[in-house]
Amino acid sequence: MQELPVISTANPDAVIKKPNWLRVKLPIGESYKHVRGLVDNHKLHTICESGNCPNMGECWGEGTATFMILGNVCTRSCAFCAVATGRPDPVDWDEPQRVAEAIHLMKVKHAVITSVDRDELKDGGSIVWYNTIKAVKALNPTTTLETLIPDFRGIHEQIQRVIDAAPEIVSHNMETVEQNTRKVRIQAKYRRSLDVLRILKEGGRRTKTGLMLGIGETKEEIIETMEHLRSVNVDVLTLGQYLQPTKKHLPVLRYVHPDEFAELREIAYRMGFDYVESGPLVRSSYHSEKHVYEGYGRRLWQEEKKIAV
């Protein structure tokens, strides 16, 4: 596996030039303007904007967006995340219906919903999650749905509400390897996130998680993490390059070459993951409409490698 330059930890303010493979297109076109208008008119939040996603132009240009419920202020302060941290506004109980109506107007076949952490709420925001999933399904019965959920502090009752609402796929991101979790996800716990994924899978949901690379992890740690994920039968894995949203956030320690992402994709498929997205610009909801269908990604990989089914 090709090893690319690493920033010296003795000089954390050092900056390395962003490589050509991380260039993205500016958002343009009528579809982009249409999604922009729906988001603004319905007073909705998207992780596309709040998270400074590099694929926003492409996804919005195709008429899709990842909606973020429960406001746009998070109670946690993860060192990688561009979402604002602080005291959130009171819960907006009308939000589930607005999200459902926006998805209906967009006429999308597959929708993605995520949220901030709401640790100050007794239910962790799980009731709004349940109401949103149910509202989306009631108004959009043919739309498949992915939910990218927080860890709900590992409280089974709150996770169960999402399971009971029955989205087609439930994602909870590990974000990084165990050795980096304390510095990357300050209020989260690696083993707790693994347990959330286990509970979701045992509840009958198709499960998904994602890792960011380039923040000090080793190849061995990445593979170890993938093994942990397979131990709880995670179906879908996304691997992407971490990009520093502001100077206040964790620095990029390494830009991972596309060939390295390709090798990790190969390793992940051979471990047994059902669908793997691995590349510099991959984010959790990128091409997520393909992640819903059991066996689809694995069949494509088997055809690519000419592996007998």
Secondary structure by P-SEA (a helix, b strand, c coil): cccccccccccccccccccccccccccccaaaaaaaaaaaaabbbbccccccccaaaaaaaacbbbbbcccccccccccccccccccccccccaaaaaaaaaaaaacccbbbbbbcccccccccaaaaaaaaaaaaaaacccbbbbbbcccccccaaaaaaaaaacccbbbbbccccccccccccccccaaaaaaaaaaaaaacccccccccccccccaaaaaaaaaaaaaacccbbbbbbbbbcccccccccccccaaaaaaaaaaaaaacccccccccccccccccccccccaaaaaaaaaaacccc
